[in-house]
Amino acid sequence: MAEAAAAPEPDRVEGAPHPRETLRLFGQDQAEASFLDAHESGRLHHGWLITGPRGVGKATLAWRIARFLLSRAPEGESDGLFGAPPPPLDLSVPADHPVARRIAALSEPGLKLIRRSLNERGVLRQVIAVEDVRELRDFFGLSAAGGGRRVVIVDAADEMNPNAANALLKLLEEPPARALLLLVAHQPSRLLPTIRSRCRELRLAPLGAADMAQALEQVQAASGNEPALDPAQARGLAELSGGSVGEAVRILGLDGLALYGRIVALMAGLPRLDRAALQDLADSLSQRGAEARFDLTVRLVDLALSRLARAGASGSLPPEAAPNEAAMMQNLAADPGAARLWAELAMDLGARARQGRAVNLDPAALVLDMFLRMESAARQGAR
């Protein structure tokens, strides 16, 4: 696996450690306990499908499982001089364990990672190709060290092209002895039904605020940054990211909490916009290198409108993701009729902005248009 470390890593979130370098998993105790129970009861399935939204820890769980299995003594060699060790309480393996060190360096002979690779021109493929999956024939052709397990991680399995999927299906139908395949899938519905039926599923859930705070503290510590999140920030990130640590890292990297606060503050003034504040926001997004922040702004406006519409339709306010968000929602979506107005606008504004950006319209003009249309809708709703 050593040669894989030199290639681009499509399974890494920018600004965060790779999942193989992330030793702790937060908020997924149920999924981890399900796997551990299967292992300890001797009912360990050969194929596992790890599903859930992006960024909630699917790959981190796959690497934890791999470290755990490959660090266990082969069957029949675990008793030692002092009898069998106590059953494990979780899947943790110390960072200084030889297997953990080899896995971190992508040099563990018992582990094979399948992900998008470079094509013959040295460009990262958009899919996992059949050539990538066929590498498993050589991997399983080698004898496992000490008679131990061999583990395969496919990340992400829903990126396989049809030929690659069929090649993997053959392995799931006739798995080699002591082999375990871990399939990370963001959209499991894109997989062949026959692949899904031959795997046991572990579904991971979005993280709440407390787990999000711990997960981000781990990311910041690994990156050398001070863990300076307070409970309100952690709650805000959990709300804006949909409980996805990966998305929360992206939002943090673009100062998205402050950006969402500016969006909420502008909406709080409706039906009369603060023109100076709006122009300042628009100008900041038209600067060179601000493309990612423009894209995030459009996503956050979409999210703000969707949250506003849901609050009006349900009569229930979500946890605040920015100061004064609750008061803004109560003012703008006091009844289901207003909620419908914002829901219709949410469906249209983001699409218009993205289409405009695709044809190189000025980002500042697009942002101004989004908020001016919100102002018009708010005036219509106030009549």
PyMOL commands that set and color helices and strands:
alter all, ss='L'
color gray80, all
select helices_A, chain A and resi 2-6+19-21+29-40+58-71+98-104+130-141+145-147+157-159+162-173+188-190+193-197+209-223+231-240+245-253+256-268+275-284+291-314+325-332+336-358+363-382
alter helices_A, ss='H'
color red, helices_A
select strands_A, chain A and resi 47-51+111-114+150-155+179-185+200-203
alter strands_A, ss='S'
color yellow, strands_A
deselect
rebuild
show_as cartoon
